Amino acid sequence: HAIVRAAVSGGLPRSRRRPLHLVAARTIEESTWRGPGWEATAAHHHIAADDPAEAAAALDAIVRAAVHALRNLAYDQAVDLYERAVAAIERYSLDDARAGAIHVGLGAARRRVGDFAAARDALHVALDLARSAGQGVVFAEAALELVARGGRGVDVDLPDAARADLLE
């Protein structure tokens, strides 16, 4: 793979490589045979394509890869992918209903790598987004990740008054 990549991309300007990345991403996603880690590979190609017209598809691929990484205990990779998903929403001004859930995933992944302050920040953003969008399930997931998880939440010492505010 590395030799092919060097041969194909070595002499190509970035403007010519981007469409090739998009073709690669689509080919992977449409394939009936997908090897291990295909989600991350497709996301990588969407990110490298950097095509505003494909921003929604890129976000789908990045989120799919982030969820896969989190489920498979690849927490550092999950953090990176969720951060890229947040960046894609901001960069392309996407009004995506999943923004709150993406921040919940980011908070969960950050908690699992031990970055509790950053996890707390992501989860508070998720709470705000879910509250303003009326997404009760996402709000509950963020609240549970924040204060519960068997005493492993990032804010288990949250005062009772602040916990009560979460329930309102």
C-alpha positions as CSV (number, residue, x, y, z in Angstrom):
1,H,0.0,0.0,0.0
2,A,2.8,2.5,0.9
3,I,4.6,1.9,-2.4
4,V,1.4,2.4,-4.4
5,R,0.6,5.5,-2.4
6,A,4.0,6.9,-3.1
7,A,3.9,6.1,-6.8
8,V,0.4,7.6,-7.3
9,S,0.6,10.6,-5.1
10,G,4.3,11.4,-5.3
11,G,4.2,13.6,-8.4
12,L,0.6,14.7,-8.2
13,P,-0.3,18.1,-6.9
14,R,-2.8,18.2,-4.0
15,S,-5.6,19.5,-6.3
16,R,-5.3,16.2,-8.3
17,R,-5.0,13.9,-5.3
18,R,-8.2,15.2,-3.7
19,P,-10.6,13.7,-6.3
20,L,-8.7,10.4,-6.2
21,H,-9.2,10.3,-2.4
22,L,-13.0,10.8,-3.0
23,V,-13.0,7.9,-5.5
24,A,-11.2,5.7,-3.0
25,A,-13.6,6.6,-0.2
26,R,-16.6,5.8,-2.4
27,T,-15.1,2.6,-3.7
28,I,-14.5,1.4,-0.1
29,E,-18.0,2.3,1.0
30,E,-19.7,0.7,-2.0
31,S,-17.6,-2.5,-1.9
32,T,-19.3,-5.7,-1.0
33,W,-16.1,-6.9,0.6
34,R,-14.7,-4.7,3.3
35,G,-11.6,-5.6,5.3
36,P,-11.0,-4.8,8.9
37,G,-10.7,-1.1,9.6
38,W,-12.5,-0.1,6.4
39,E,-14.4,2.6,8.3
40,A,-11.2,4.4,9.3
41,T,-9.8,4.0,5.8
42,A,-12.9,5.5,4.2
43,A,-12.9,8.3,6.7
44,H,-9.3,9.0,6.0
45,H,-10.0,9.3,2.3
46,H,-13.0,11.6,2.8
47,I,-10.9,13.8,5.0
48,A,-8.1,13.9,2.5
49,A,-10.6,14.7,-0.3
50,D,-11.7,17.8,1.6
51,D,-14.6,18.4,-0.8
52,P,-17.2,20.8,0.5
53,A,-19.8,19.2,-1.9
54,E,-19.2,15.9,0.0
55,A,-19.2,17.4,3.5
56,A,-22.2,15.4,4.7
57,A,-20.9,12.1,3.3
58,A,-17.5,12.9,4.9
59,L,-19.2,13.5,8.2
60,D,-21.1,10.2,7.9
61,A,-17.9,8.4,7.3
62,I,-16.0,10.1,10.1
63,V,-18.8,9.4,12.6
64,R,-19.1,5.8,11.5
65,A,-15.3,5.3,12.0
66,A,-15.4,7.1,15.4
67,V,-18.2,4.9,16.7
68,H,-16.4,1.8,15.4
69,A,-13.2,2.9,17.1
70,L,-14.9,3.6,20.4
71,R,-16.7,0.2,20.3
72,N,-13.5,-1.6,19.6
73,L,-11.5,0.1,22.5
74,A,-9.4,2.2,20.1
75,Y,-10.0,5.3,22.3
76,D,-7.2,7.5,21.0
77,Q,-8.4,6.9,17.4
78,A,-12.0,7.6,18.6
79,V,-10.9,10.9,20.1
80,D,-9.1,11.9,16.9
81,L,-12.1,11.0,14.7
82,Y,-14.7,12.7,16.9
83,E,-12.6,15.8,16.9
84,R,-12.4,15.7,13.1
85,A,-16.2,15.3,13.1
86,V,-16.6,18.4,15.2
87,A,-14.2,20.2,13.0
88,A,-16.1,19.2,9.8
89,I,-19.3,20.5,11.3
90,E,-17.7,23.8,12.0
91,R,-15.6,24.0,8.8
92,Y,-18.5,23.3,6.5
93,S,-21.1,25.0,8.6
94,L,-23.2,21.8,8.7
95,D,-26.4,22.0,10.6
96,D,-26.3,18.4,11.7
97,A,-28.8,17.0,14.2
98,R,-26.1,14.6,15.4
99,A,-23.9,17.4,16.7
100,G,-24.9,16.7,20.3
101,A,-24.4,12.9,20.0
102,I,-21.0,13.6,18.4
103,H,-20.0,15.6,21.4
104,V,-21.3,12.8,23.7
105,G,-19.0,10.4,21.8
106,L,-16.1,12.8,22.0
107,G,-16.6,13.2,25.7
108,A,-16.9,9.4,26.2
109,A,-13.7,8.8,24.2
110,R,-11.8,11.5,26.0
111,R,-12.9,10.1,29.4
112,R,-11.6,6.7,28.4
113,V,-8.1,8.1,27.5
114,G,-8.1,9.9,30.9
115,D,-8.6,13.5,29.6
116,F,-11.3,14.3,32.1
117,A,-11.3,18.1,31.7
118,A,-11.7,17.9,27.9
119,A,-14.3,15.2,28.4
120,R,-16.3,17.4,30.7
121,D,-16.1,20.3,28.2
122,A,-17.4,18.1,25.3
123,L,-20.2,16.7,27.5
124,H,-21.3,20.2,28.5
125,V,-21.4,21.2,24.9
126,A,-23.5,18.1,24.2
127,L,-25.9,19.0,27.0
128,D,-26.3,22.5,25.6
129,L,-26.9,21.2,22.0
130,A,-29.3,18.5,23.1
131,R,-31.3,20.9,25.3
132,S,-31.6,23.5,22.6
133,A,-32.6,20.8,20.0
134,G,-35.0,19.0,22.3
135,Q,-33.1,15.8,22.1
136,G,-33.9,14.1,25.3
137,V,-32.1,10.8,24.6
138,V,-28.9,12.6,23.7
139,F,-29.2,14.9,26.8
140,A,-29.6,11.8,29.0
141,E,-26.6,10.1,27.4
142,A,-24.5,13.2,28.0
143,A,-25.7,13.5,31.6
144,L,-25.0,9.8,32.3
145,E,-21.5,10.1,30.8
146,L,-20.9,13.2,32.9
147,V,-22.0,12.0,36.3
148,A,-22.6,8.3,36.3
149,R,-21.1,5.3,34.6
150,G,-20.7,3.4,37.8
151,G,-18.8,6.2,39.5
152,R,-16.5,6.6,36.5
153,G,-18.1,9.7,35.1
154,V,-16.0,12.8,34.7
155,D,-18.0,14.8,37.2
156,V,-19.0,12.3,39.8
157,D,-18.5,15.0,42.5
158,L,-21.0,17.3,40.9
159,P,-23.0,19.0,43.7
160,D,-26.5,17.8,44.1
161,A,-27.9,21.2,43.0
162,A,-26.1,20.9,39.7
163,R,-27.3,17.3,39.3
164,A,-30.9,18.5,39.9
165,D,-30.4,21.1,37.2
166,L,-29.6,18.3,34.7
167,L,-33.0,16.8,35.5
168,E,-34.9,19.9,34.7
